[in-house]
Amino acid sequence: MEKIFTLRRASPQDAPILARIAGEAYSPYIPLMGKEPAPMGADYAGHIAQDTCFVAVLSEQVAAFAVLIQKPDGWWLETIATDPKYQRGGAGAALLARCGRFLRAEGASSYQLYTNEVMSGPYGWYLRCGFVETRRGTQDGFARIFMAKDLAQG
């Protein structure tokens, strides 16, 4: 059953929670990748201070988060992660919808992301959410799939 999440901007106090969620959400991929996925080592305090970070809250608990970064080539969904106990409950979809509203208000027509080739579950989810694959390549030692979403499509 899908839950109703409260969405808000992340605060500095959320940084350790985001790091914990990233660790729990991404750690199952370590054996497949042979190393920690990039979001596990991210500076979430820095992201909160410099970028656009949203959290999904349920019963006063941060259940998921998304980090948007504006780069010279446009907006990127740098990370989206859900606490495993809240996965498949609608938090990720709610965050993507919030990101879309924010980006449209910023005048963006699309945004991009990358995922790892071994992350077949997230890759399929991104496709279902309207992202399309644009290319594959190695970046920072990771085999990545690059994707984009046209905001006019929802």
C-alpha positions, 0 to 999 in steps of 0.5 A: 500500500502506498503511503502519504509522505511529507516532502520537504527540503533537507536540513543540516540535521538530516545529513547523518540520516541521509548517509545512513539511508544511502549506506543501507540502500546501496550496500547490497550492490557492493558484492556486484560492483566490487566496491562501494557505490558512489552515493555511500561516500557522498558528502551529504552535509555539503549537498544540503548546503550547496545543492537541492535536497528533498526528503520524504518523511513518514511518521516523523522519520526520514524515509528517502531523499533525493539530491539534485545538482545543477551542472554546466550541462543541466540538472542532474539527479545525483542520488535518490535513495530509500530506507529499505524498510520503506522501499516500494511504498511510494517515497521514491515516486513522490520524490521524483514528482517533487523534483520534477515540480522544482525543476519546471519552476526553475525553467528546466525542460529535462534532467539527467541521472546515471546508475550503475550497470549492475543495478538492474532494479533501479534501472527498470524503475527509472524506465518506468518513471519516464527516463530513457537511456542516453548512453553507457560508459565508464566514469570515475571507475564505475560502469554507468548507464546515463539516462534523461527525462523530458519534463514535458512528459511528466 
